[in-house]
Amino acid sequence: MRLYEYVLRRILFMVFVLFALSVLIFYLTRGLLPPTTALAPYINPRLTDAGKLSIARAVGVATSSCPSFSDFAALQNGCITPLWTQYLYWLKNVLVGNWGYTLLPGISGTESTWSVFFGRFPYTAELDIVAAALTFLIAVPLGIISATHNNKAPDHLSRIVSLGGYSIPQFWFGAMLLLVFVLYVRIGGLGLLPASGALGTTCALCFSNPGTITAYTGVPLLDALLSRNIPYFWDSVVAIILPAMTLAITSLGLLTRIVRSNMMEVLRQDYITMARSKGLKERTVVYSHALRNAILPAITVTGLLVTYLIGGSVIVEIVFSWPGVGSAALVAADVLDINFLELFVLVAGVIIVVTNLTVDILYAVLDPRIRY
Amino acid sequence: MYDIYGSSVVPMNVYEPLFSYNGTNGVNTVPWLAQSYTLSFDGHTLSLTLRSGITFADGEPFNSSAVYFTYNRILVMDGSAPIGHGTQASWIFQQLLNTSLSTTLCACTQVYGTQYAQDVIAEHFVQITGPLTLELHITNPNSALLYFLAHPVSGIVAPGFVMQHDLALWSESSNDYQLPYPKLSGNETQMTNEYMIDYQATCNTGATPKGCAQTYLDNSVDGSQAGTGPYTVQSVNTATNIITLSANPNYWGGPSGNVHAQIKTIIYKYVPDQTTREIDLQNAAAAGQAMVIDVAPTNIYDVASRSDWINHNNLVSTTPGVTIYGPYTQYATWFIPLDTNVTNPFTGTYYSFQPFADYRLRLAFADSVNLTLINEQVNNKLGTVANSILPPGIPPSGTNVSSSKLAYSYNPDVVQSLLLSAMENPITHFTLENGTAAPSGEFSNAFGCTALNAAGTCNHPIPQTIPLVYATGDTIDEAILNQIAGTINNVSTTYNMGLSVDVTPLPCGQMTSEAFSGEVYAWAESCFGWYDDYPWALDFFEPIVAPGGIYAAPEGWNTAQMGEYWNAALQASSQGDMTSLINSINSMNALANEQVSNLWTFYPDIYMVMTSNIRGFAFNPGFYTTGEPSQMALLY
């Protein structure tokens, strides 16, 4: 089939996947739990039964004809909206962009889920993109070194770094980085790097008054560049180093090993032997001939890497107080902010599916032998 | 007026009430924005003289019109605004007036609109008698009146600023509100009344969170310009969770005239990870910066010397440049409700087995746990084992809280005899929540067997399970419930009773919603703790032990007797008869303890962990805090 037909099929499949995801998460959060738990974020001891009932109606769980909250809690006939009706009510709203109010503590009921999510999403995107770039920058050379020094010290070291990083819990590694670069490494009485947040202003490498920027995109690094505020850009870079390193180090293991094994296989090929026998420098053989062929399978790992980074960002954002959607999603799970959770899962689903589709297309472009 | 972290600490430093507390004392109120006051003999009229020369941050003068506006605004909002706003403030004041106009107090659905606003205006709660004098007309006198007026949510706001910004917000074309008075006119009182009618015009009938319009003070950083406090909000970033406060250069200085914000900029950061907070603190201390952090009781030994605390009861910091102050006791109590009339959350029907309808089983569960040991080993002694719903020191002074007698104490032998008695002679009479007798056969408290065999065990025991729940991550309540389960299950196994107690963690929100929907047998309430709305014993009693309180009364409670004590307390409070009030409080306390409706666990301590370059702060037990100083202007 032609590429565009393949892409179209995959997009249609993506829509189906997202629909299935939304049903699944809705069922897990609304269907498996008692109807009263839909009120979880609103319930406080000072709320009257009348208040609870009106909330139950507002979230679409109680029918308008339900006479009292005790009837609702007793699941009396005619009081509970059927689950499929609740889902359709929810779906109808989200398709027109109405995701309701967020229920995150402190801003519960005052900010829309959509605005809170996409106000925080650029921070997660920024962190994950930087972490992905770091992962590639570290993993690929590490894999090459490992392959070209097979079973020698550099190979063993590479194995320790990659497998060790993969095995280390992110929360622990993040805390260790904080100890080292915030407490132990100090210049002028200040820790080298900031401990928390997306902007560091109280560290040795920080500008204390970076000024302000205009939020063109919501991504601090980009906005700082667009605002031509170099101190703010610098402070944002400084703040992202530790969380991005934590994510990168703990996720580069798979990519390193794949690059290593692919490189080793390619380096055994006849055309590599031919290239060497022609007198080409080893550097040219490795980077111009071998790597180009070895890197292709590594691209397919990108899809897995994105999945890992999205999941890993939840923990890393908590450790470093990074104001992204990952940490907010954890809180949303605790307070059962179903809309926020749904949005998080669906957006993550879109990213993963689109990334995998992009990877597949890229693979076909780079390797003309590939046909779908 | 709650900040983005759901506390009132930021608004407390931006807005100020007419009364406050005498520094660290949570008992004595002192005039704050008010200069002086006189309460009529019958408690129906409070005459106030306000201080002169005070301005709001936006430059408006503070006067009696501002009080008229603020208090009527609280009343007309009636908790009708979107979630997280309004509810807490309104009912505190509405207690003093026609309670049928309070959604919270009448448990009814209000019909909002012009008539509602007119009804609120007609209450004549505030009567301006001069530029700096006014009277409050009180329908229901209450001895806790000054505590109401000292509550942080009653902070006075600048009327001109608020009216201008609210009307602009409500008039935005995207909102589609039809305001009867798109432009306010007349004197300040008339403008306030029109504002109230406009606000009511934005309300959908009864529905929340769509409810009534948001207000400018809900969401805007600039809202702090409407306060008289020592700080204004410089910026709020809900994406990065950072609030920055700046010292108000025109602050009036407090009653002494000498209070000024010595720390010019305060940055509130939300740092969810305990380890990160501690590293941040150590970094700040080493760098000479000023910082305060929250430290959970289970992590106290990350920052404090264990030997000093265990052996000498001193919280000594192990970090150079960091000092720990405290511990102090707040007006807060943790407890575990023991519920009856519990329903199945999936079917809505009552569970047949209602163990806590039986006094013996309530007592058995309460006797199953060694709270002293758990306080030492899990809570790290950062609390006091509770002997009453009332925390020590809560006003009115004179209650015999310290000598309150509990019906229970840790005693596994007694647990055994209680369980055997409950098993061999289960109760057969049950009362529904509405006070009527349950139909025969609807409930059965049978478990195990009615007679032990020759071996002293049950043949073919009737199995029953009692799940206990606590909030995920709450290690202290986990320990309490696990010990209860262990003790009960041991006895059950010994006699083959078939009774099994499970302990389950639930997310806080889910646990709370199921509990307040009557779907949980017993649950650890420390999810949010029970702390005062205002420092007054009756505030504690009303929801928890008074008849009709939001915690359902189990079968076997002497609610009639409790009702008599409660009514007597209310009457005494309205008459200012402190002797009778205290006697009624003590009687209610004794009865609640005797009935074992709840297992009181701890009065949690609070302590402040901060860099040593902060040398002064004020702690007030009446202000709930998680470990941060609440009055920033007193930091130096």
Interface residues (C-beta under 8 A of the other chain):
Chain A: L33 P34 P35 T36 T37 L39 A40 P41 Y42 I43 N44 P45 R46 L47 T48 D49 A50 G51 K52 S54 I55 R57 A58 F69 S70 A73 A74 L75 Q76 Y101 L103 P105 G106 I107 S108 G109 T110 E111 V116 G119 R120 Y123 F171 A175 L178 L179 V182 L183 R186 G189 L190 G191 A195 S196 G197 A198 L199 T202 G218 I318 V319 F320 S321 P323 S327 A333 D334 V335 L336
Chain B: Y2 D3 I4 Y5 G6 G79 P82 I83 G84 H85 T87 Q88 W91 T103 T104 A107 C108 T109 G206 A207 T208 P209 K210 Q214 D218 N219 N237 T238 A239 T240 N241 I242 K269 Y270 V271 P272 D273 T275 T276 I279 D280 Q282 N283 A284 A286 A287 G288 Q289 T343 P345 F346 T347 G348 T349 E433 T472 P507 C508 G509 Q510 T512 S513 E514 F516 S517 G518 E519 F528 W530 D533 P543 I550 Y551
